[in-house]
Amino acid sequence: MFSNRVELRKRLDGIREAGLYKNERQLLSLQGPSVRTKQGTALNFCANNYLGLADDPRLVQAAHEGLEQWGYGLSSVRFICGTQELHRRLEEDIARYLRRDDAILFSSCFDANGGIFEALFSAEDTIISDSLNHASLIDGIRLCKAKRMRYSNRDVGELEQCLRDAKEADSRFTVIVTDGVFSMDGYFAPLPQICDLADTYDALVMVDDSHATGFVGPQGRGTAALMEAEDRVDILTGTLGKAIGGASGGYVAAHQEIVDMLRQVARPYLFSNTLAPALVAGSIEALRIAREADEEREHLRKMTERFRNSMKDAGFEVLPGTHPITAVMFSGENGAQEATTIAREMLGLGVYVTAFTYPVVPRGKARIRVQVSAAHSADDVDTCVEAFTVARERI
């Protein structure tokens, strides 16, 4: 019998009493701009479904065809007998789309970020990471023996000091690691300034663009394309689980030598089962749609602007920006409980949002992270704002 069960119960009770317990709501429908839960039908404003492709019939059809032609699974890892022509086709499509030499698929972007650092960097190197980088980057860096430095979120002055220190330590390679878009705040990384510093100090630049690929910048090519820095970023990682269809899978897109090395030694790649063929087939179609989705991207921009402006007009504290990730803040001592209670009230009003509290975000910075989709209409956005207002009045 597990001897620590009593202790774990106490810790869980403490999380509940603090109003921080995370309850998973079961969906009774497809993922989409609206969903059915046990509480009823609700507009969905908390998915990463930026282009509205999660329930797109074209992707469903492509996945069906992939299932019929290529089977259910490979029952193997890639280098043994788990690579189909389909997998290489998707990798080549990703590389062309992002204007890289090549790309390599992983089971998730978490695995991609978890495998890249140990494979490429050693104790002779220095990794400089933004303080608000995604947990997968943080965990991946911890697995590596390189010297680790951290700079405050988007603080290029502090980043430059780290680069000076790395140069004085005579690091073999120095790599700057940043999210393209920081998922809790919706802020963009200052890539032009980061790349300028990388040029000055002879450093590499790695960007996790999971919350940008498909809908940010020209053709949705991401933050580097938006900021005209595509040729200056050395390594791009991203996911197929957000704008690009919303299923699962991740990738690294980079110089040929980097991709080749990851195929040889990246542990999550070598020891994880191959991405299912149906998901690969659907992702190929999703990528094709994303390349041509200028109309959807423009609609997403307009709906995001409408939501942000309406929430500010209604008196809510909204972090500034233009990204579809809109953080509605609930600061102060009771902020976590307020955010959790409002989110629960809103579900009863037919709008599904999720509160984020410690440890997902820092203490005192609780929020409801709203994510607008190209599948949302102006009426949907207005309904969401109204639900926020009514829920606030109720509590």
C-alpha positions as CSV (number, residue, x, y, z in Angstrom):
1,M,0.0,0.0,0.0
2,F,1.3,3.4,-0.9
3,S,2.4,5.0,2.4
4,N,2.0,8.6,1.3
5,R,-1.6,8.5,0.4
6,V,-2.7,10.4,3.5
7,E,-0.1,13.1,2.8
8,L,-1.2,13.4,-0.8
9,R,-4.9,13.7,0.3
10,K,-3.9,16.6,2.6
11,R,-2.1,18.3,-0.2
12,L,-5.1,17.8,-2.5
13,D,-7.4,19.2,0.1
14,G,-5.2,22.2,0.4
15,I,-5.4,22.8,-3.3
16,R,-9.2,22.6,-3.2
17,E,-9.5,24.9,-0.2
18,A,-7.4,27.5,-1.9
19,G,-9.7,27.4,-4.9
20,L,-6.9,26.1,-7.2
21,Y,-8.2,22.6,-7.9
22,K,-8.4,21.9,-11.7
23,N,-11.5,20.1,-12.7
24,E,-11.6,18.6,-16.2
25,R,-14.9,19.1,-18.0
26,Q,-15.8,16.3,-20.4
27,L,-16.9,17.3,-23.9
28,L,-19.8,15.4,-25.4
29,S,-19.2,16.7,-28.9
30,L,-16.6,17.5,-31.5
31,Q,-14.2,20.3,-30.7
32,G,-15.4,23.5,-32.4
33,P,-16.6,27.1,-31.8
34,S,-19.3,25.6,-29.7
35,V,-19.3,22.3,-27.7
36,R,-21.6,20.2,-25.6
37,T,-20.7,19.5,-22.0
38,K,-22.7,17.9,-19.2
39,Q,-23.9,21.4,-18.4
40,G,-25.3,22.0,-21.9
41,T,-24.1,23.6,-25.1
42,A,-21.6,26.4,-24.8
43,L,-19.5,28.7,-27.0
44,N,-15.9,27.5,-26.7
45,F,-13.4,30.3,-26.0
46,C,-10.6,28.3,-24.4
47,A,-9.3,26.0,-27.2
48,N,-6.2,26.6,-29.3
49,N,-8.4,26.1,-32.4
50,Y,-7.1,29.4,-34.0
51,L,-8.1,28.6,-37.6
52,G,-11.2,26.6,-36.6
53,L,-9.9,23.5,-38.3
54,A,-10.4,21.0,-35.4
55,D,-13.8,19.9,-36.8
56,D,-13.2,20.8,-40.4
57,P,-14.7,18.1,-42.7
58,R,-11.8,18.3,-45.1
59,L,-9.4,17.2,-42.4
60,V,-11.7,14.5,-41.2
61,Q,-12.0,13.1,-44.7
62,A,-8.2,13.3,-45.2
63,A,-7.7,11.4,-41.9
64,H,-10.3,8.7,-43.0
65,E,-8.4,8.2,-46.3
66,G,-5.1,8.0,-44.4
67,L,-6.6,5.4,-42.1
68,E,-7.9,3.3,-45.0
69,Q,-4.7,3.5,-47.0
70,W,-2.0,3.5,-44.3
71,G,-3.6,1.7,-41.4
72,Y,-4.2,2.5,-37.7
73,G,-0.7,2.5,-36.4
74,L,2.9,1.5,-37.1
75,S,3.6,-0.5,-33.8
76,S,7.1,0.7,-34.0
77,V,9.5,3.7,-33.8
78,R,10.7,5.5,-36.9
79,F,14.2,4.0,-37.4
80,I,13.0,0.4,-37.0
81,C,10.0,0.0,-39.3
82,G,7.8,3.0,-38.4
83,T,8.4,5.4,-41.3
84,Q,5.9,5.6,-44.1
85,E,6.1,7.8,-47.2
86,L,3.3,9.8,-45.6
87,H,5.6,10.9,-42.7
88,R,8.3,12.1,-45.0
89,R,5.7,14.0,-47.1
90,L,4.5,15.9,-44.0
91,E,8.1,16.7,-42.9
92,E,8.9,18.0,-46.3
93,D,5.7,20.1,-46.4
94,I,6.5,21.6,-43.0
95,A,10.1,22.4,-44.1
96,R,8.9,24.1,-47.3
97,Y,6.2,26.0,-45.5
98,L,8.6,27.4,-42.9
99,R,11.4,27.8,-45.4
100,R,13.8,25.5,-43.6
101,D,16.1,22.8,-45.0
102,D,14.2,19.9,-43.4
103,A,11.9,19.0,-40.5
104,I,11.5,16.0,-38.2
105,L,8.2,14.9,-36.6
106,F,7.8,14.0,-32.9
107,S,4.8,12.7,-31.0
108,S,4.3,16.2,-29.6
109,C,6.0,19.5,-29.4
110,F,6.7,18.7,-25.7
111,D,8.7,15.8,-27.0
112,A,10.4,17.9,-29.6
113,N,11.5,20.4,-27.0
114,G,12.4,17.6,-24.6
115,G,14.7,16.0,-27.0
116,I,16.5,18.7,-28.8
117,F,18.8,20.1,-26.2
118,E,20.4,16.9,-25.0
119,A,21.0,15.9,-28.6
120,L,22.7,19.1,-29.7
121,F,24.4,20.7,-26.6
122,S,26.8,19.6,-23.9
123,A,28.7,20.9,-20.9
124,E,30.8,23.1,-23.2
125,D,27.8,25.1,-24.3
126,T,25.4,27.8,-22.8
127,I,21.6,27.9,-23.1
128,I,20.0,31.3,-22.4
129,S,16.3,31.0,-21.8
130,D,13.4,33.5,-21.4
131,S,11.9,33.2,-17.9
132,L,8.4,32.6,-19.3
133,N,9.3,29.9,-21.8
134,H,6.9,27.0,-22.0
135,A,7.3,24.1,-19.5
136,S,8.5,21.8,-22.3
137,L,11.5,24.1,-23.0
138,I,12.3,24.4,-19.4
139,D,12.2,20.6,-18.9
140,G,14.2,20.0,-22.1
141,I,16.9,22.4,-21.0
142,R,17.1,20.6,-17.6
143,L,17.9,17.3,-19.4
144,C,21.0,18.9,-21.0
145,K,24.4,19.3,-19.3
146,A,25.0,22.8,-20.8
147,K,25.4,25.8,-18.6
148,R,21.9,27.4,-18.1
149,M,21.1,31.1,-17.9
150,R,17.8,32.9,-17.7
151,Y,16.7,36.4,-18.6
152,S,13.5,38.2,-17.6
153,N,10.6,37.9,-20.0
154,R,11.5,39.8,-23.2
155,D,14.2,41.8,-21.5
156,V,16.9,42.2,-24.2
157,G,19.1,44.2,-21.9
158,E,19.3,41.3,-19.4
159,L,19.7,38.9,-22.4
160,E,22.7,40.9,-23.6
161,Q,24.4,40.6,-20.2
162,C,23.8,36.8,-20.3
163,L,25.5,36.7,-23.7
164,R,28.4,38.7,-22.4
165,D,28.8,36.2,-19.6
166,A,28.6,33.3,-22.0
167,K,31.3,34.8,-24.2
168,E,33.6,35.4,-21.2
169,A,33.1,31.8,-20.2
170,D,34.3,30.8,-23.7
171,S,31.2,28.7,-24.5
172,R,31.5,26.5,-27.6
173,F,27.9,27.2,-28.6
174,T,25.5,29.7,-27.2
175,V,21.8,29.4,-28.0
176,I,19.0,31.9,-27.1
177,V,15.7,30.0,-26.5
178,T,12.4,31.8,-26.6
179,D,8.7,31.2,-27.2
180,G,7.5,33.1,-30.3
181,V,4.3,33.9,-28.4
182,F,4.1,33.5,-24.6
183,S,1.0,31.4,-24.1
184,M,-0.2,32.8,-20.8
185,D,0.0,36.5,-21.8
186,G,-0.3,36.6,-25.6
187,Y,2.9,38.6,-25.9
188,F,5.3,38.3,-28.8
189,A,9.0,37.8,-28.4
190,P,11.1,40.7,-29.7
191,L,12.8,38.6,-32.3
192,P,14.5,41.3,-34.3
193,Q,16.3,42.5,-31.2
194,I,17.1,39.0,-30.1
195,C,18.5,38.2,-33.6
196,D,20.6,41.4,-33.5
197,L,22.2,40.3,-30.3
198,A,22.7,36.8,-31.6
199,D,24.6,38.2,-34.6
200,T,26.7,40.4,-32.3
201,Y,27.6,37.6,-29.9
202,D,27.7,34.7,-32.4
203,A,24.8,32.9,-30.9
204,L,22.1,30.6,-32.2
205,V,18.4,31.4,-32.0
206,M,15.7,28.8,-31.2
207,V,12.0,29.7,-31.3
208,D,9.0,27.6,-30.1
209,D,6.3,29.0,-32.4
210,S,3.4,26.7,-31.3
211,H,1.0,29.7,-30.6
212,A,1.8,31.3,-34.0
213,T,2.3,28.8,-36.8
214,G,-0.6,28.8,-39.2
215,F,-2.2,32.1,-38.3
216,V,0.5,34.7,-37.6
217,G,2.5,36.5,-40.3
218,P,2.5,36.0,-44.1
219,Q,0.7,32.7,-45.0
220,G,0.7,32.0,-41.2
221,R,4.4,31.2,-41.2
222,G,4.8,32.5,-37.6
223,T,6.4,35.2,-35.6
224,A,9.7,35.2,-37.5
225,A,7.9,35.8,-40.7
226,L,5.7,38.5,-39.1
227,M,8.9,40.3,-37.9
228,E,10.9,39.7,-41.1
229,A,13.4,37.5,-39.2
230,E,12.9,34.1,-40.9
231,D,16.4,33.9,-42.2
232,R,17.8,34.8,-38.8
233,V,16.2,32.0,-36.7
234,D,18.2,28.8,-36.6
235,I,15.7,26.4,-35.1
236,L,11.9,26.4,-35.1
237,T,9.8,24.0,-33.1
238,G,6.0,23.8,-33.2
239,T,2.9,21.7,-32.8
240,L,0.2,20.2,-35.0
241,G,-2.1,20.3,-32.0
242,K,-3.2,23.9,-32.2
243,A,-3.9,25.9,-35.4
244,I,-2.7,23.1,-37.7
245,G,-5.7,20.8,-37.2
246,G,-5.7,20.6,-33.4
247,A,-4.8,16.9,-33.2
248,S,-1.3,16.0,-31.9
249,G,2.2,15.8,-33.1
250,G,5.2,18.2,-33.0
251,Y,8.2,19.1,-35.1
252,V,11.6,20.6,-35.3
253,A,12.4,22.6,-38.5
254,A,16.0,23.7,-39.0
255,H,19.2,23.4,-40.9
256,Q,19.8,19.9,-42.4
257,E,22.6,19.0,-40.1
258,I,20.5,19.7,-37.0
259,V,17.6,17.6,-38.3
260,D,20.0,14.8,-39.2
261,M,21.5,14.8,-35.8
262,L,18.1,14.7,-34.1
263,R,17.2,11.6,-36.2
264,Q,20.3,9.9,-34.9
265,V,20.3,10.7,-31.2
266,A,17.1,12.5,-30.0
267,R,15.7,10.2,-27.4
268,P,11.9,11.0,-27.7
269,Y,12.3,10.4,-31.4
270,L,14.2,7.1,-31.1
271,F,12.1,5.7,-28.3
272,S,8.6,6.9,-29.0
273,N,6.0,5.2,-31.3
274,T,5.5,6.8,-34.7
275,L,2.8,9.4,-35.1
276,A,-0.4,7.6,-36.3
277,P,-0.9,7.7,-40.1
278,A,-4.4,9.2,-39.9
279,L,-3.1,12.2,-37.9
280,V,-0.3,12.7,-40.4
281,A,-2.8,12.6,-43.3
282,G,-5.0,15.1,-41.6
283,S,-2.1,17.4,-40.8
284,I,-1.0,17.4,-44.4
285,E,-4.4,18.7,-45.4
286,A,-4.5,21.2,-42.5
287,L,-1.1,22.6,-43.6
288,R,-2.4,23.0,-47.1
289,I,-5.5,24.9,-45.9
290,A,-3.4,27.0,-43.5
291,R,-1.1,28.2,-46.4
292,E,-4.2,29.6,-48.2
293,A,-6.2,30.8,-45.2
294,D,-5.8,34.6,-45.7
295,E,-9.5,35.2,-45.3
296,E,-9.7,33.2,-42.1
297,R,-6.6,35.0,-40.7
298,E,-8.2,38.4,-41.4
299,H,-11.4,37.4,-39.8
300,L,-9.5,36.1,-36.7
301,R,-7.7,39.5,-36.5
302,K,-11.0,41.4,-36.6
303,M,-12.7,39.1,-34.0
304,T,-9.7,39.4,-31.7
305,E,-9.7,43.2,-31.9
306,R,-13.5,43.2,-31.3
307,F,-13.2,41.1,-28.2
308,R,-10.2,43.0,-26.7
309,N,-11.8,46.4,-27.2
310,S,-15.2,45.2,-25.9
311,M,-13.7,43.8,-22.7
312,K,-11.8,46.9,-22.0
313,D,-14.9,49.0,-22.6
314,A,-16.7,46.7,-20.1
315,G,-14.1,47.6,-17.4
316,F,-12.1,44.4,-17.4
317,E,-8.3,44.3,-17.0
318,V,-6.9,42.9,-20.2
319,L,-3.2,42.4,-21.0
320,P,-2.3,44.6,-24.0
321,G,-1.6,43.0,-27.4
322,T,-3.0,41.8,-30.7
323,H,-2.8,38.0,-30.4
324,P,-5.9,35.9,-30.1
325,I,-4.7,34.8,-26.7
326,T,-6.4,37.4,-24.4
327,A,-5.5,37.3,-20.7
328,V,-8.4,38.7,-18.6
329,M,-6.7,39.4,-15.3
330,F,-8.0,38.9,-11.8
331,S,-5.3,40.3,-9.5
332,G,-5.2,40.6,-5.7
333,E,-5.5,38.3,-2.8
334,N,-8.8,36.7,-3.9
335,G,-8.0,36.8,-7.7
336,A,-7.7,33.0,-8.1
337,Q,-11.0,32.3,-6.5
338,E,-12.7,35.1,-8.4
339,A,-11.3,33.8,-11.7
340,T,-12.4,30.3,-11.0
341,T,-15.9,31.3,-9.9
342,I,-16.5,33.6,-12.9
343,A,-15.4,30.8,-15.2
344,R,-17.9,28.4,-13.6
345,E,-20.7,31.0,-13.8
346,M,-20.0,31.6,-17.4
347,L,-20.4,27.9,-18.3
348,G,-23.9,28.2,-16.9
349,L,-24.4,31.2,-19.2
350,G,-23.4,29.2,-22.2
351,V,-19.7,30.3,-22.6
352,Y,-16.9,27.9,-21.9
353,V,-13.7,29.5,-20.5
354,T,-11.0,28.3,-18.2
355,A,-9.4,30.0,-15.2
356,F,-5.6,29.8,-14.8
357,T,-4.2,30.0,-11.3
358,Y,-0.9,29.1,-9.5
359,P,1.2,27.1,-10.3
360,V,0.3,27.4,-14.0
361,V,0.7,31.2,-13.6
362,P,2.5,33.1,-10.8
363,R,0.7,33.8,-7.5
364,G,-1.4,37.0,-7.7
365,K,-1.7,36.8,-11.4
366,A,-4.7,34.6,-11.9
367,R,-6.5,35.0,-15.2
368,I,-9.1,33.7,-17.6
369,R,-7.3,33.1,-20.8
370,V,-9.7,33.6,-23.7
371,Q,-8.7,32.3,-27.1
372,V,-10.6,33.6,-30.1
373,S,-11.0,31.4,-33.2
374,A,-11.6,32.2,-36.8
375,A,-14.7,30.1,-36.4
376,H,-16.2,32.6,-34.0
377,S,-18.7,35.2,-35.3
378,A,-19.2,38.7,-34.1
379,D,-22.3,37.5,-32.2
380,D,-20.2,34.8,-30.5
381,V,-17.7,37.4,-29.4
382,D,-20.4,39.7,-28.1
383,T,-22.1,36.8,-26.2
384,C,-18.8,36.0,-24.5
385,V,-18.3,39.6,-23.4
386,E,-21.9,39.7,-22.0
387,A,-21.3,36.5,-20.1
388,F,-18.2,38.0,-18.5
389,T,-20.2,41.0,-17.4
390,V,-23.1,39.0,-16.0
391,A,-20.9,36.6,-14.2
392,R,-18.9,39.5,-12.6
393,E,-22.2,41.0,-11.4
394,R,-23.4,37.7,-9.9
395,I,-20.3,37.3,-7.7
